[in-house]
């Protein structure tokens, strides 16, 4: 009895529990994410103190996350209502989640964890199909969360934008994009019996992405696929990358110029194609974003170095035109701050140019880290290399999607981005330790 009880009360068991719950809740509930992250942080700190894990963390990985917090803190102090600014930063403690995962993933079978994650992605994809076809949302019954119409066929059939378990379809699209690219990389790189399962997960994630009707994540998916093409033999990789890049540019020109919108009848009666073809430069949503971006750039020029503080209302009324029929703001911007629907402008507005540099420092560090360990692992560790390829493609896709959204400040999306960064850090350390042990032998 004592042995069984100790098995369920050890820190290793609780680290496994909170790791699984974090991956599961990232697809379901931001409240669950917060609870899981809190548990992981407390246990990771305890484990580092007790087992001295801290020596295994490369300083070059810690530095960018610390720089981000430092600049955000200085920006809050440099602006009016500094207490309010600091309060809005309360969720930024999650920035150190990749370091906590470096400890917790040591107690988890990574393949098994990703298979559980894959099964949840498939379930959410199926649920998204129900939402798209019938506007069913059993978890939000009685609440005012109306479905957006994704598209209407020429026959009049309405297809709704699925949102899974999230607030909006854009968040679902970002998650399905990232998970689909990860599973796609595993399907390409792994040569074992699980290859078909990874491929199934990638396909199901892409199906969920399609049901979300989210154009930003779709754009990010194309970029991610171009990155994954380099997993293939070099002669294939160069051909696919070049061909895919040319087709991508042609498609962008046809859509944004309005040619596809004018000639959509040639491609059949598809609500999805109708939605895609509507992404012209004259589209009301795109015009709204252009207005917001111009307002953000004007505000940044006036206070460039440390910005206005996170979600500070100060510049919203000054630089943003009032709501009008031609500018259909979805929320009262002066109540919530200036939402620029572009993470790079948003970071520069909130934290200034120094904040934007710190933000990009995080991403560049992760990409360089992944590239180094993919190169050093070669073909000797196919699963680990595939995970690094997948996280690289997923994070690159998220950066592209962030051109149109404040993705890094969105609760569930922020957690998923940091989880993928944590996977990168952990797997890179695993490759490093394996090569070190091999060299010692």
N, C-alpha and C positions, 0 to 999 in steps of 0.2 A: 504493500500500500504506500509506503514512504517513497519507494522508487517511482511508482506511477505518479504520485503527487508532485514529486520533484521534476518529473519530465514535463509537466504542464505549467510549472511555475518558474522554470529556469529562464534566464534572460534570452537564451537562444530561441526558445519556443515562442516567447512573446515577440521577439524580433521577426520571426517567420510570420506570426499572425498579423502583425501590423504591416508587413511588406505585402502580403497577399491582399489585405483589406485596402491598402493604398491603391494597388493596381486595379482592384475591383471598383472601388468608389470613384476613381478618376473617370469612370465611364457612367457613373450613376448619380453621385451626390457630392456636392462640394462640402456639406457638413461632415460627411464621412471622411472626406479627404483631410479636413482640418483635424479631426480626431486621430486619424492614422498618422499624420505628420507629427502631431504633438507627442504621441506615443513613441514614434521612431526617434525623434530628437532626444527625448529623455533617456531612452534605452541606449542610443548611440553614444551619448555623452558618458553614461555610466560604463559602457563597454570600453570606451577609449581610456577612461581613467583606470579601470581595473586591468584591462589587457594590454594597455599601451599601444593601441592601434595607430595613434597619431603619427608615429614615425613612418607609416606606410603611405601617407597622403602627400603627394608631390606639392611643393609650395607653388609651382606655376599653375596649379589647378585652384588652389585656395585664393590666390591673389586677385583674380578678376571679380569674384563674388564679393570679396571684402571691399574692393574699390567701388563697386556698385552701391553697396550699403553706405559707404562713407560719403559719396557724392550726394546720394539721396538725403542723408542726414544734414549735410551742409546746406543743401538747397532749402530744406524746411526751415532751418534756423535763419537763413538770409532773407526770408520773406515775411510779410505780415501774417498774423494768426499762426505763429510757428507751432503752437500746441495743436491746433487743428490740422496743420500739415503733417505733423508727426503721427497724429492719430490715424490719418488716412494711409500711412505707411505700415500699419500693423500687420498686413498680410505679407509684407515683403520679407518677413522672417523665413518664409519658405525658400528663399534664394539659396539657403545652405542645404536644401534637401538632397542634392547629388552627393554631398559629403556624408550625410546620414545613411544614404543607400549604399555607400561604399562599405559600411560596417554591416548593415542588415543583409545584403545580398550574399555575404560570406556564409550565411546560415541557411541559404535557400538553394534548392536545385533549380537553376535558371531555366532549363528546358521545361521542367514541369510548370514553373510559374508562367512562362510565356504560353504554354498550352491552355492553362486555365484562363489566361487573358484572352486568348484566341476564341475560346468557347463563348465568353461574354460578348466579344465583338460580333460574333455570328448571331447571337440572340438579339442584340440591339439592332443589327441590320434587318433581321426579320420583323422586329417590332416597327422599324422605320418604314418598311413596306406597307404595313397596316395603316400607319399614320398617313402615308402618302396617298393611299387609295381611298381611305374611308374617314380621315381626320379623327381617328380614335386616339384618345390620350387618357387612359384609365387612371394614371397617377395624378392627373390634374383636374379631375372631374369637379365641377362646381367653381373652378377658378377662372379668372378672366385671362386666358391665354389663347386667343383665337389663332387659328392656323393661317399662315400666309398661303396664297395661291401660287404654286410653282409655275403652272402653265395651263393653258386651255387649248385643247385640240380644235381643229376646224369643225369637228363634229359636235363641239360643245362640251366634251368630257373634261372635267376639272381634275387636275392633279395637284395635291397639296404638298407643301414643303415640310418634310419630316424634320423632327428635332430630337428624336430619341428620348433620352431622359433629361435633356438639357433645356435651357431657357429658350434658345434660338437655333435655327437650322445651321447658321454659320459655325457654331461651336461643334455641332455634330459633324459637319463637313471636315473641319480641321482635325478632329479625332480620327475619323475614318481614313483620312488622307495619311496621317502619320502612322497609324497601325498597319494600314495596307502596304505602305512602302517597307515597313520593317518586316512583315511576313513575306513580302515579295523578295526581299534580299535573302531571307532564310531559305526560300524555295530555290533561289538561284545558286546559293553558295553551299548548301548542305547536300550531301550525297547519300544520306541515310534513309531509313524507312519513313521518317517523319516528313520527307520532302513534299509528299502529296498533301499532307495536312496543312503545312505552311502555305502551300499554293491555294488551298481552299480558303484559309483565313484571309489571304490577300484579296481573293476574288470577292468574298463576302463583304470585306471592308469597302471595296470599290463600289459595290452595289449600294451600301449605305450612303456613300458619298453621292451617288447619283440621285438617291431619293431626297437628299437635302437640297438639291438644286443650287448648291453654293458654288459660285463661279471662282471666287478667290482660291479655295482649296483645290478646285479642279486645275487651275493654273499652276498651283504649287505641285500637284501630282505629276504634271508633265515634266517639270524641272527635276523632280525626284527620280522619275523614270530615266531621264537622260543621265543622271548620276549613276544609277544602278547599271546602266549599260556597260560601265567600265568594270563590272564584275566578270564580264564575259571575256573570252580570249581577245587579244589586242586587235586582231584583224576584224573581228566582228564588232568590237566596241567602237572603233573609229567610224566604221560604216554606219552603225545604228545611231551613234551620237550625231553624226553629220546629217544623215537623212531625217532623223527625228527633229533636229534643230531647224532645218529648212522647212519641214512641214508645219512645225509649231509657228514659225514666223509668218508663213503664208496664211495659216488659220487665223492668227491674230489680226492680220491686215484685212482679211475678208469679213471678220466679225466687227471690228471697231469702225471700219469704213462704212458699214451699213449695207454692203453688198449681200451678205447672207440674209439679212432681215428682208431685203427686197425680193430675194429669190428663194425664200424658205419653202415655197410650195413644191419646188423641185425635189426636196429631200424627204417628202412624205409628211403624214399627219402626226407629228411628234410634239408633245407638250414640252419635252426636254429640249429639243432643238429650237423650239420657239423661244424658250427662256434664254438659251445660249445666244441666239441670233439677236436678241433684244439688247445685248451689251454693247450698244453703239455709243459713240461719244455724245450723241444727243439724248441718251437715256437720262431720265429725271434723277435716278439714284446716283449716276456717275456725275451729273452736273452738281448735285448736292455735295458730293465729296470734293469736287474741284473748288467750290466756294469755301468749304471748311479748310481745305489745304491752304488756300490763299490767305484766309484769316489766321491760320496757325503760323505761316511764314511771317506775316506782318507782326504778329505778337512776339515771335522769337527774335526778330531783328531789334526790338526795343529792349529786350532783356536776355541777351544771348548766353551768358556764361553759366548761371545757375538756375535759370528759368523762374517759374512762378510758384513752384511747390506742387506737390502731387494733388491734382484735382482742385486746385485753387480757383475760385470763381472770379478772381480779380479782372482778368483780361477777357472773359467770355463776352460780357455785354459791350465791351469797348471795341473789340475787333470783329465780332460776328454779327452779320446783319440780322434784323428781327425776322421772326417767322412770317412767311408770306406764301401765297399759293405757288410761287415759283421756287420757294425754298421750304419744302415740307419737313421741318425738323420733327423727328419722332419723339424727342424728349425736350423739356425746357432747359436749354443749355446753361442758363444762368443759375439753375438750381444744382446742377451736377458738375459744373466745370466744362471746359472746352474739350469735347470728344472729337478728335480729328480723324478717326477711322484710318489712321496710318501710324503704326507704332513708332516709327522713326521720328516723325514730326511730333508725336505725342510725348515721347521721351525728351526731345529737345525743348518742347514747351514746358514740361513739368520740371525737368532737372537741368536744362541748358545744354550747351555744346559739351561740357564736361560730362554730363550724364549720358549723352549719346555716345561719347567715346568709351565710357565705362561699359555701357550696354553692348556695344560692338566688340569690346575687349573679351567679354564672356563668350560670345559666339565664335570669334576667331580662335580663341584658346581651345574650345571644344573641337572645332574642325581640324586644327593643326594636330591636336592630340590623337584624333581618330586616324588621320592620314599617316602619322608616324607609326602607330601600332598595326595598322593594316599592312603597311610596307614591311615591317619587321616580322610579322607573323607569317607572311607569305602564304603557302598552301599547307603549312603544318598544323594550323588550328582553324579549320574551315568554319566551324560554328561561331567561334569568337569573331573571326573576320567578317562573317556575314552580319552579325549583330552590329558591328561598327559601320559597315556599309549601310545597313538599314537605318540606324540612328542618324547617320550623316545625311542620307536622302530625305528622311522625315523632317529633320531640323531645317534643312535647306528649303523644303517645301513650305514649312511654317513661316520662314522668313519672307518668302514670296507672298504668302497669304496675308502676312502682316502689313503689306503695302496698302491693304484695304480695311484692316481691322486693328483694334488695340489688343491683339491676341495675348500679349504677354501679361496684360493687366486683367484678363478674364480669368475667373477663379479656376474652373476645370481645365481650360486650355493652358493656363500657367502651370498647373500641377503636372499635366501631361508633358509639356516641354521640359520641365525640370526632371521628371522621371526618365525621359529619354537621355537627357544629359547625364543623369546618374548611371544609366546603363552604360553609356560611353566610358565614363570614368572607371567604373568597376571592371568592365571587360578589358580595357586598356591595362589596368593594373594586373589582371589575371594573366594577360599575355606577357607583361613585363616580368612577373614573378616566375612564370613557366620557363621563359628564356634564360632567366638568371639561374634557376635550378639546373637547367640543361647545361649551361656553361660551367657551372660548378662541378658537374659530373665529369 
